[in-house]
Amino acid sequence: MKKTEMGIPHLFRCPISLDLLTDPVTLCTGQTYDRPSIEKWLAAGNLTCPVTMQKLHDSSFVPNHTLRHLIDRWLETRHQFNPGLETVDPDHSLVATLKSTLESQEVSMVSKLQALEKISVLCEESTSRCSLFLQLGFMPLLLELILGKVESELSLDHVEFLEQALACTLQLLANGGVKSLDILKEDSKQASLVNLFKQGTNSIKLSICQLVDTISSSSEMEDLCAVLGQNRNFLGQIILLLPENSKVSEAAVRAIWSLCSLQSNGWNLVREGAVDGLVAHISTLSAENERRERCFSPLAVSTIERLLQGNGPAKQAFLNNPNGVSSLVRMVFGASSHEGSESAVNSLMIICRDSSLAREEAIGAGVLTQLLFLLQSQCSGRTKTKARTLLKMLGSSI
């Protein structure tokens, strides 16, 4: 192999000849080859895909214009980095080409989507490539592409692009780059997030909730967490997701739990209806979906406990909800491995401490039986101690 060929990214090589693709074409299996190489393969009587060895139900192929464009841009970039073509870092050249594709105003949305898909694959293959993407400024670029301007109506191509761009953003965040998220302190960017909540698919909403969880869980992002916690429209959109019984609602619960790391956020969430949303979330998990309830309700109960601690309005909101007390009673002995039991008991203690009405409601909902079952279970000693304390508290109302 010639020295000038050593730096060719593997995605740009023909799997047959191992040379740079000059006329890339794609088979029905999705694999891409150089036209002369695959024509020679088929002419020899082969009826399978050289890479996957799948039998070809259709031996025709189509030009891969997107890959051809990426290769052309890569060659241009390569010359810019080093006209001698002797020591160019292939990863650096490929990443620079992908960035150029995303930045270009001339490239189609489909081509940009395919560039994002390649970024995702490269990130999965190597954490060092993730670092390279971060070094070359992909986080600010992706955030600007996602939040720069949200149309009043999203086209199908734009929706797919946003889904993939958010997925890439989360992949990169797993390797650093959280400070780039400071862009979300801007009012216009928060407005874009709200619009994406309103217009986006479940996949987009799920990714935004995961983004919020990442921000709120980072010690470096406390200021941004506080800023987001002051945006009523933003909080309201997350809360609207809670009553669903889906992965999106589970992500919304986790986002709210993380936002509550700041007490001021907890007060704002209660003001926007988080208590009612969390109660609805627990209540919608039906008996026939019991296994799912055992997996995901504990976090919702833990979030309720976090909201109730030192938050008078949260307690009042819970007392005002007709299903509030009964939903917690159901969770006293309702979670697998008693994950949510301690949080449910703690929450009931906070609510019942100064409210005879709440104590009567809890007893009517069967809390005594639930507590006795809990005391006979394999739950932790600490949980049993708290269960006995709650039983003693309720005893005065019997």
ZALUM-692673 format. One record per residue (C-alpha): x negated, y, z. Coordinates in pm, whole numbers, plus 50000, padded with zeros to 5 digits. Example, Ala and Ser with C-alpha at 12.3 -4.5 7.8 and 13.67 -1.06 7.14 Angstrom:
2
487704955050780/486334989450714/
% end
This chain:
398
500005000050000/498705034749912/497755058150192/500375083750082/503095057450129/502305050550493/504535078450623/507785068350449/510635064250706/512015028850695/515495042050615/514085055950290/512425023550179/514014997849952/514404965250151/513264945549845/510264964949713/509474983150041/508735014049830/510385048149849/513925046949709/514005065849379/517545056649265/519415044049576/522575023649515/524845006549766/526364971549745/529794961549876/528044949550196/527004985350274/523284978550217/521325002549997/518584992749751/516595008549470/518525003149146/515694985348956/515054961649247/518674951049301/519274947748926/516314924148906/517644904449207/521084900049053/519694892448708/517794863248862/521154847248945/521304856449313/524874860749439/524054872649793/523004905049959/519194903650010/519364917950364/522524902650512/522614871650288/526384876250263/527994862349950/528874890949719/532574891549628/531714921049403/528274924749247/528784960849140/527114989649322/527565027149355/524995055149370/524175067049722/524055104449656/523815113750023/520705092650080/519215105449756/519765141149878/518175133250215/515145118150047/514755148449822/514975171850123/512525150050315/510005151650030/510335189650021/509925192250398/506995168350391/505115190650154/505875220750373/504425203350678/501345190150499/500715195650128/498055168150135/500655141950237/498015124150444/499035127450810/502735136050816/504635120751110/507465101250939/509825105351235/509185142651246/509805145650872/513035125850886/514345145051187/513485178151021/515345166850709/518435157550908/518355191351083/518075208950750/521105189650624/523215199950924/522135236450893/522775239050520/525865257550398/525635239250064/525935203750197/529375187550210/531085177550533/530795141050430/527015144250392/526755161250730/528815133550887/526465107550742/523505127250878/525095126251226/525595088751194/521895084751116/521015106151418/523135083551637/521405052251501/517955067351551/518765077351909/519915041951987/516705027751842/514275049152039/514275073252334/511185089652185/513285099651885/515845114652122/513035135452270/512015146351922/515585157051842/515605177652162/512205193052086/513385203951742/516435221751883/519235197751794/521245204552112/521875241552040/522565232851676/525115205851761/526855227652019/527105256151769/528515232651504/531095219451753/532065252351916/531125278951662/534585281951511/537545258851562/540075261451281/543785265551355/544295231651187/541545205651173/541085185750852/540465148450872/536815153050767/536325179951031/537855157951300/535495129251211/532575153551211/533495167251555/533905132151698/530455121951575/528815154951675/530145151552030/528955115552044/525455126451936/525495154552192/526265129952472/523505106652350/520965134752361/522165147052702/521385112752843/517735121152769/517665157452884/518475191052731/521185200752981/520025237152990/521265240952632/524775237652774/524495272752921/526055283652591/529345272352746/529225302052980/530355323152684/534105330152676/534305322352304/532775287952353/535165279852637/538055290852415/536805266652149/536755238452405/540365246152498/541365245752130/539625212252084/541605198652378/544815210852217/544105199151862/541575171451901/541975134051889/541725112052198/538105105652106/537345143052112/539165147652444/537335117952591/533945132252488/534745166652631/535705150852964/532435131552962/530615164052886/532285180553188/531285150953405/527665154453289/527665191753363/529275188553705/527025159853809/523815178753730/522145199554002/520745221753726/524235230553602/525915242653923/526375277753784/528035264453468/530185240853674/531435271153870/532135290553550/534195262353401/536015258753733/537265294353700/538785289253355/542465281953423/543265272153064/540365247853055/541285231553387/544915229653278/544025210352963/542105184153164/544975180653412/547455175153126/545575143153040/546085127353383/549585112253350/548505090453058/547425054553109/544365054452885/540605058052868/541145095252819/543035098753148/540335078653325/537705102453185/539845132053298/539945117953653/536165114753654/535765150153520/538005164053796/536205143654061/532895158453945/534255193853924/535385190454288/531745189354393/532245226954430/534945235654686/535975266554491/536715244354192/538875222354413/541065251754511/541435262254147/542305226854039/545025224454302/546405257854186/546645243953831/548495212353942/545755186553987/547485170054284/550675163554088/548605151353792/546635126754004/549775113354170/551315108753825/548155091053711/548425065753993/552175061653951/552005054253577/549805023953635/552564998053629/552764964953811/552324945453488/549044963953439/547914955853792/544424945153697/543814978553527/545164996753833/542664979054052/539844989853827/540645026753788/542985039854061/540275040754332/538525070054165/541825089054147/542415082654519/538855093354598/539475125354402/542635131954602/540675127054925/538025151454802/540695177454717/542425173655055/539305179755263/539445215455391/542045225255133/545385235755286/547115241854949/546185206454839/547845191855147/550975212455087/551055202454720/550895166254826/553715170155076/555815187254809/555345158754562/558175132954604/555815104354512/552725117354691/552785097855017/554205065754868/551515065054596/548795066154863/550535039555071/550465016754767/546705021454743/545965012755108/545864975955018/546134979554641/542584981154507/540314951954427/537454948654676/539334975854870/537455002654674/540175028454719/541435016655056/539225038755268/540015069655059/543735061855078/543585057855456/541535089755495/543955109155275/546975096655470/545295106755797/544785142255665/548375144755543/550055128355843/548015144956116/550225175856145/553355164355967/555955142256131/557845142055802/554825127455624/554415101155896/558055090755862/557755089255485/554615067755506/556315043655747/559335041755519/557055033655226/555625003655415/552295017155535/552334996555856/552464963955664/549734976155428/547484985455719/547984951655889/547084933855564/544004955955538/542904947355893/543104910255808/541094914555488/537374914455414/537114952155394/534284970655571/534214976455945/534375013955888/537565010555683/539124988855955/538245014556220/539965041656022/542955018955960/543345013956337/543135051656390/545895057056136/548015029956296/547635047156634/548595080556477/551695065456318/552645047256638/553985079256791/556545081756512/557965046656553/
% end
